[in-house]
Amino acid sequence: MAGIYIHIPFCRQACHYCDFHFSTNLSKQEEIVDAIALEIEERKAYLKEDVQTIYFGGGTPSLLSSAQLEKLIKAVLDNYNVSETAEITLEANPEDLTNGHAKSIHQLGVNRLSIGIQTFDEQKLQWMNRIHSSDEARTAFEYARSAGFQNISLDLIYAIPDHNREAWQQDLNQITKMNPEHISLYGLTIEDKTVFGKWERENKLIQVPEDEAAAQYLFAIDFLKSKGYRQYEVSNFGKDGCHSRHNHAYWAGVPYIGVGPGAHSFDGAFTRSFNVRNNAKYLKAINEKLEYTEKEQLSEIQRINERILTELRTANGIDLKALAKLSGANIAEIHSGFLKQMADQNLIELTNDNLRLLPQGFLVADEVALRLFFSEGE
């Protein structure tokens, strides 16, 4: 199996927390769409396997017109072997999902929507520089349902300054009442090159203390479990049969191609490539047939460590026997003292075959992974 990621590098306005690649200048939107369609065609030899997932990310893919979206989907179908049961996801902002647009997106074959709600608190939406209101978020969801979408994911952000535990619980209550198939939770992180990063340097923003952020996260895990949502990865919760197949493929090391400015690709073995993160340079390179990708060759140890990092972030955890076969070493034996300490603190569950993080452990997933990494030359 293989996946395709299509990066749409445009937004109506910049959210104060976002550090992804995008532009609010929409004048080149049509040209960029044409260039992405050309890249899709020109790189068709990159994937050898059937395509099982297609993901429109960004930026704001819901900004695309029906004609633009159709052009990109057609380019994929014309140049790749796409499974009839492929998961096709499109990220959307509520303000774009009119009744008509939601219907046209569904009619084009998109079968999964990921809608960025972030919070239902009107003041916090404005503070984050989001365009939509909470009522628009609910209406957009209703339009998506009436359009025929039976697999909808909604995003929420926690650890928002001055957004206390009660307000967080209200967000969770409201999102579960909408009854989406999938929910993603993201802790607010302050990136340096954002408005929030500037405010923090100017002491206009103070991040939520780590213990409060952790408390909100752990509360959400229990709350969503009580509502029928299974946590299958650090940030992702879904009803049975509605976990993101595209994300699963990333964690499993499946090959995928990323097209569009700033998109990444992985050949499933040892090579990653990164498209130029600049709309004008990307457009020029595509039109003039110049180089626009940078390649990174991964070592055997880097691939093993990536497997540790990604598997540890999932609810299923690390398959210790498969990892031992791949690496020639048993990390449970090598790190027995550290892992016993983690188990005693109820951070992990360890068996002969498996190492998985418990809810408290997800809070320190990256730190645990770093302790388990192999060093080059081992």
C-alpha positions in Angstrom: 0.0 0.0 0.0 1.0 3.6 -0.5 -0.3 7.1 0.3 -0.4 10.5 -1.4 -0.2 13.8 0.5 -1.2 17.0 -1.3 -0.2 20.2 0.4 -2.4 23.2 -0.4 -0.3 26.3 0.8 -3.0 28.9 1.2 -5.1 30.3 4.1 -7.5 33.2 4.3 -5.7 34.5 7.3 -2.9 33.4 9.6 -3.8 31.7 12.9 -1.6 33.1 15.6 -0.2 29.7 16.5 0.5 28.2 13.1 4.0 27.5 11.8 3.0 25.4 8.7 3.8 26.5 5.2 1.1 28.7 3.7 0.4 32.1 2.2 -2.5 34.4 2.6 -1.9 35.8 -0.9 -4.4 33.9 -2.9 -3.6 35.5 -6.3 -1.4 32.5 -7.4 -3.9 29.8 -6.2 -4.9 28.6 -9.7 -1.3 28.5 -10.9 -0.1 26.6 -7.8 -3.0 24.0 -8.3 -1.9 23.6 -12.0 1.7 23.1 -10.8 0.7 20.5 -8.2 -1.2 18.6 -10.8 1.9 18.6 -13.0 4.0 17.4 -10.2 1.5 14.6 -9.5 2.0 13.5 -13.1 5.7 13.9 -13.3 6.4 11.9 -10.2 4.1 9.0 -10.9 7.0 6.5 -11.0 7.8 7.3 -7.3 5.1 4.9 -6.0 5.1 1.2 -7.0 2.3 0.1 -4.8 -1.5 0.7 -5.0 -2.6 4.0 -3.4 -4.8 3.4 -0.4 -4.9 6.9 1.1 -5.0 10.4 -0.3 -4.8 13.3 2.1 -5.3 17.0 1.3 -3.5 19.0 3.9 -2.3 22.6 4.3 -2.8 25.4 4.7 -6.5 25.2 4.0 -7.5 22.7 1.3 -11.2 23.7 1.7 -10.3 27.0 0.0 -10.1 25.1 -3.3 -12.9 25.4 -5.7 -14.7 22.3 -6.9 -13.0 22.6 -10.2 -9.5 22.9 -8.6 -10.1 19.9 -6.3 -11.5 17.9 -9.3 -8.3 18.7 -11.3 -6.0 17.3 -8.5 -8.1 14.2 -7.9 -8.2 13.5 -11.7 -4.4 13.9 -11.9 -4.0 11.3 -9.1 -6.5 8.9 -10.7 -5.0 9.2 -14.1 -1.4 8.5 -12.9 -1.6 6.1 -10.0 -3.3 2.8 -9.2 -5.8 4.0 -6.6 -7.8 1.4 -4.7 -11.5 1.6 -5.0 -11.8 1.7 -1.2 -9.1 4.4 -0.8 -9.5 6.8 2.1 -9.6 10.4 0.7 -9.3 13.0 3.4 -9.6 16.8 3.1 -8.8 19.3 5.8 -11.4 22.0 6.1 -12.1 25.2 8.0 -15.8 25.7 9.1 -16.1 29.0 7.2 -15.5 27.2 3.9 -18.0 24.5 4.3 -21.2 25.9 2.9 -23.9 23.5 2.1 -23.1 23.5 -1.6 -19.4 23.2 -1.2 -19.7 20.3 1.2 -21.9 18.5 -1.3 -19.6 19.1 -4.2 -16.5 17.9 -2.2 -18.4 14.7 -1.4 -19.5 14.2 -4.9 -15.9 14.4 -6.1 -15.1 11.3 -4.1 -13.7 12.8 -0.8 -15.0 10.4 1.9 -13.4 11.8 5.0 -13.3 15.4 6.3 -11.0 16.8 9.0 -12.5 20.0 10.3 -10.5 22.5 12.5 -12.8 23.7 15.3 -10.1 24.2 17.9 -12.5 25.6 20.6 -16.1 26.7 21.1 -15.0 29.7 23.1 -15.8 32.8 21.0 -13.2 35.0 22.7 -10.5 32.3 22.3 -11.3 31.8 18.7 -10.8 35.5 18.1 -7.6 35.5 20.2 -6.2 32.7 18.0 -7.2 34.7 14.9 -9.6 32.1 13.7 -12.2 33.3 11.2 -15.1 31.1 12.2 -17.5 31.2 15.2 -18.7 28.3 17.3 -22.1 28.4 15.6 -20.4 28.3 12.2 -18.5 25.2 13.3 -21.7 23.4 14.3 -23.4 24.5 11.0 -20.4 23.3 8.9 -20.5 19.9 10.6 -24.3 19.7 9.9 -23.7 20.6 6.2 -21.0 17.9 6.0 -23.4 15.3 7.5 -26.2 16.3 5.1 -23.8 16.1 2.2 -23.2 12.4 3.0 -20.0 12.4 5.0 -20.0 9.4 7.4 -16.4 9.8 8.5 -15.7 13.2 10.0 -12.8 14.2 12.3 -12.9 17.3 14.5 -9.8 19.1 16.0 -9.6 20.7 19.4 -6.8 22.5 21.1 -6.1 22.3 24.8 -3.7 24.1 27.2 -5.0 27.5 26.0 -4.0 30.3 28.4 -6.8 31.5 30.6 -9.0 28.6 29.4 -9.5 26.7 32.6 -10.5 23.0 33.3 -14.2 23.9 33.3 -14.0 25.6 29.9 -12.0 22.6 28.5 -14.7 20.2 29.7 -17.3 22.3 28.0 -15.3 22.1 24.7 -15.2 18.3 25.1 -18.9 18.1 26.0 -19.9 20.1 22.9 -17.7 18.2 20.5 -18.9 14.8 21.7 -22.5 15.9 21.4 -21.9 16.5 17.7 -20.9 12.8 17.5 -18.1 12.9 15.0 -16.4 9.6 14.1 -12.9 10.9 15.1 -11.4 13.6 17.3 -7.9 15.0 17.4 -6.5 16.8 20.4 -3.5 19.1 20.2 -1.8 20.9 23.0 -1.1 24.6 22.2 2.6 25.0 21.4 4.2 28.3 20.9 6.3 28.3 17.8 9.0 31.0 17.5 8.1 32.4 14.1 4.4 33.0 14.9 2.4 35.8 16.5 2.2 33.9 19.7 6.0 33.4 19.7 6.4 37.2 19.4 3.9 37.8 22.2 5.7 35.4 24.4 9.0 37.1 23.9 7.3 40.4 24.7 5.8 38.8 27.9 2.2 39.3 26.5 1.6 35.6 26.6 2.3 33.1 29.3 2.0 29.4 28.5 -0.2 27.1 30.6 1.9 25.3 33.2 2.9 21.8 32.2 1.0 20.2 35.1 -2.2 21.9 34.1 -1.7 21.0 30.4 -1.1 17.4 31.5 -4.2 17.4 33.6 -6.4 18.6 30.7 -4.9 15.9 28.4 -5.5 13.1 30.9 -9.0 14.3 31.6 -9.7 14.3 27.9 -8.5 10.7 27.5 -10.9 9.4 30.2 -13.7 11.6 29.0 -13.5 10.5 25.4 -13.1 6.9 26.4 -16.4 7.2 28.3 -18.0 8.5 25.1 -16.8 5.6 22.9 -13.7 7.1 21.5 -10.6 4.8 21.6 -7.2 6.5 21.8 -5.1 4.9 19.2 -2.2 7.4 19.1 -1.0 10.3 21.3 -3.3 12.9 19.8 -6.0 10.8 18.0 -9.2 9.2 19.2 -11.7 7.3 17.0 -14.8 5.1 17.1 -14.3 1.6 15.9 -13.4 1.4 12.2 -12.8 5.2 11.9 -9.2 5.5 12.8 -7.2 7.5 10.2 -5.7 5.0 7.7 -3.5 7.7 6.3 -1.9 8.4 9.7 -1.5 4.7 10.4 0.5 4.4 7.1 2.9 7.1 8.3 3.5 5.3 11.6 4.0 2.0 9.8 6.7 3.3 7.5 4.5 2.9 4.4 5.8 4.7 1.3 4.1 8.0 0.4 4.6 10.9 -2.0 4.1 14.5 -0.9 3.3 17.0 -3.6 3.0 20.8 -3.4 5.3 23.4 -1.8 6.8 22.2 1.5 5.5 18.6 1.2 7.6 15.6 2.2 7.9 12.2 0.6 9.3 8.8 1.8 10.1 5.8 -0.4 9.4 3.2 2.3 13.1 2.4 2.6 15.9 4.9 3.3 15.2 8.0 1.3 13.1 11.1 2.2 12.7 14.1 0.0 11.5 17.6 0.9 9.9 20.1 -1.6 11.0 23.7 -1.4 9.0 25.6 1.2 8.3 28.7 -0.9 5.4 29.1 -3.3 7.1 31.4 -5.9 10.2 29.1 -6.0 8.1 26.0 -6.3 6.1 27.5 -9.1 9.2 28.6 -11.0 10.8 25.3 -10.6 7.8 23.3 -11.8 7.3 25.6 -14.8 10.9 25.8 -15.8 11.7 22.1 -14.9 14.2 23.0 -12.3 15.0 21.0 -9.1 12.7 21.6 -6.2 13.3 18.7 -3.9 16.0 18.1 -1.4 16.9 14.5 -0.4 17.9 12.9 2.8 19.4 9.4 3.0 18.6 7.6 6.2 21.0 5.1 7.8 19.9 1.7 9.2 20.0 3.1 12.7 17.9 6.1 11.8 15.2 3.9 10.4 15.2 1.7 13.5 15.0 4.8 15.7 12.1 6.2 13.6 10.3 2.9 14.1 10.8 3.2 17.9 9.5 6.8 17.9 6.4 6.2 15.8 5.3 2.9 17.3 5.7 4.2 20.8 3.3 7.0 20.0 0.6 4.5 19.1 -1.7 2.7 21.6 -0.4 -0.7 20.3 3.2 0.3 21.2 6.4 -1.4 20.0 6.4 -4.9 18.7 9.5 -6.0 20.5 10.1 -9.2 18.6 9.8 -7.5 15.2 12.2 -4.7 16.5 14.7 -7.3 17.7 14.6 -9.1 14.4 15.2 -5.7 12.6 17.9 -4.4 15.0 19.5 -7.6 16.3 19.1 -6.4 19.8 16.5 -6.6 22.6 15.8 -3.1 23.9 13.8 -4.6 26.9 17.0 -6.3 28.1 19.3 -3.3 27.2 17.1 -0.8 29.1 15.7 -3.2 31.7 16.4 -0.8 34.6 14.9 2.2 32.9 11.8 0.3 31.8 11.3 -1.1 35.3 11.3 2.4 36.6 8.8 3.5 34.0 6.6 0.5 34.8 6.7 1.2 38.5 5.5 4.8 37.8 2.6 3.4 35.7 4.0 5.0 32.6 4.4 1.9 30.5 3.1 -1.7 30.2 5.7 -4.2 29.3 5.3 -7.8 28.2 7.6 -10.3 26.4 6.2 -9.2 23.0 5.2 -5.6 23.5 6.1 -2.2 25.1 3.3 0.3 25.1 2.8 3.6 26.9 0.0 4.1 29.4 -1.9 7.5 29.4 0.5 9.1 31.8 3.4 7.8 29.6 2.0 9.6 26.5 3.0 12.8 28.2 6.7 11.8 28.0 6.6 9.8 24.8 9.4 11.7 23.1 11.6 11.5 26.2 11.1 7.7 26.5 11.9 7.2 22.8 15.1 9.1 23.2 16.2 6.8 26.0 15.5 3.8 23.8 17.2 5.0 20.6 20.2 3.2 19.2 23.4 5.1 18.6 25.2 4.9 15.3 27.8 2.2 15.4 25.9 0.0 17.9 
